């Protein structure tokens, strides 16, 4: 992808049906995302491909697969945005 800076291989099914296990997702490196955008995050020692959701002052990492609950981001732990999924 011309807008991509790096690729990540998906592990697991939390972002199905849009992204599937083993797929490579291309990512544009950027440090901020708008609510509703999908990106790669570092949080609490793990990397995630999730949809960013904001609700008032609360921030969630949302899985597209309804079998997975949202992960609420704690103020006590830094959330780092690595980039936005472009494929």
C-alpha positions in Angstrom: 0.0 0.0 0.0 1.5 3.4 -0.9 0.4 5.0 2.3 1.8 2.2 4.5 4.9 2.4 6.6 4.9 -1.1 8.0 2.9 -4.3 8.2 1.7 -6.4 11.1 0.5 -10.0 11.0 -2.8 -10.5 12.8 -3.0 -13.2 15.5 -6.4 -14.2 16.7 -10.0 -13.5 15.6 -10.9 -10.5 17.6 -11.1 -8.2 14.5 -13.1 -10.6 12.3 -14.8 -10.3 9.9 -12.7 -7.4 8.6 -9.3 -8.7 9.6 -8.6 -12.4 9.9 -6.0 -14.5 11.7 -2.7 -14.6 9.7 -3.5 -11.6 7.5 -1.0 -8.9 7.2 -2.5 -5.4 7.8 -0.6 -2.4 6.4 -0.2 0.5 8.8 0.5 4.2 8.3 2.7 5.4 11.1 1.0 8.2 13.1 0.7 9.1 16.8 -3.0 10.0 17.0 -6.3 8.5 15.8 -9.8 9.8 15.7 -12.6 7.9 17.5 -13.8 5.2 15.2 -10.5 4.7 13.4 -8.7 1.3 13.5 -5.0 1.2 14.4 -2.2 -0.5 16.1 -1.7 0.3 19.8 0.8 -0.5 22.5 -0.9 -0.9 25.9 0.1 -2.7 29.1 2.9 -4.6 27.5 0.9 -5.9 24.5 0.3 -4.8 20.9 -3.3 -4.6 19.6 -5.1 -4.0 16.4 -8.3 -2.4 17.5 -10.9 0.3 16.8 -10.4 3.4 19.0 -13.6 4.5 20.7 -14.0 7.5 22.9 -17.1 8.0 25.2 -16.9 11.2 27.2 -13.6 11.0 29.0 -13.3 7.3 28.7 -11.2 5.5 26.0 -11.8 2.0 24.7 -10.0 -0.4 22.4 -12.9 -2.1 20.5 -12.9 -5.5 18.8 -15.0 -5.9 15.7 -15.8 -9.4 16.7 -18.8 -9.2 19.2 -17.5 -12.2 21.1 -14.8 -9.9 22.6 -15.5 -7.2 25.2 -14.1 -3.7 24.9 -10.8 -3.0 26.6 -11.1 0.2 28.7 -7.9 2.2 28.8 -6.7 3.1 32.3 -5.3 6.6 33.0 -2.6 4.8 35.0 -1.2 3.0 31.9 0.1 4.8 28.8 -1.6 4.1 25.5 0.7 4.5 22.5 -0.7 4.8 19.0 1.7 3.2 16.5 -0.4 3.9 13.4 -3.6 3.7 11.4 -4.6 0.6 9.5 -4.8 1.4 5.8 -5.7 -2.0 4.4 
